[in-house]
Amino acid sequence: EIVLTQSPATLSLSPGERATLSCRASQSVSSYLAWYQQKPGQAPRLLIYDASNRATGIPARFSGSGSGTDFTLTISSLEPEDFAVYYCQQRSPFTFGPGTKVDIK
Amino acid sequence: QITLKESGPTLVKPTQTLTLTCTFSGFSLSTSGVGVGWIRQPPGKALEWLALIYWDDDKRYSPSLKSRLTITKDTSKNQVVLTMTNMDPVDTATYYCAHSSAGIGWGFDYWGQGTLVTVSS
């Protein structure tokens, strides 16, 4: 079974700063990786699918990259509404990573 | 627009079987390339994928929970049902259903609001 690890567990940044989140798979998942954002009390929101494709309505400041075992979610300039927990997910099977919390420094 | 809503008991006793229903609108589960999945989240913890059913009735289950899970669909009612046997307090979580499709790499793009299920005697 493929295991996803995310780093760092917590990322403390200020609005306007760049956020770089990492997701690593225990074996290759090709480009079959998605990223989600979750805020307290809300369902997750799909941000990125197939490693680098933004979902409908997702702002351009969110971008994804990577293939194989190493993936990155980048938020180019943090907005106040971006402070949340971010999860990666692969699809063979559909397991999630443990999450990275982006909080306000 | 696509909407999904979970329903079922909020409290179950240990060893009981949980049955959750996802009622959706705005799409058909008979359309090629469409699926509905179930995901849960224990309080304060990470997301855990449970199961997914495809438009062609193919099914996928979490390997660690496969023996306890059954997912079915009723296309005429626009519903997907998840059953989980032998419930334990560690199964206390918010349970979500979500829409998926081949067009988004089988990600989950529309989610229900979630339903909190507590397992306690």
Interface residues (C-beta under 8 A of the other chain):
Chain A: E1 Y32 A34 Y36 Q38 A43 P44 R45 L46 Y49 D50 N53 A55 T56 Y87 Q89 R91 P93 F94 T95 F96 G97 P98 G99
Chain B: G37 I39 A46 L47 E48 W49 L52 R60 Y61 S62 P63 Y96 A98 I104 G105 W106 G107 F108 D109 W111 G112 Q113 G114
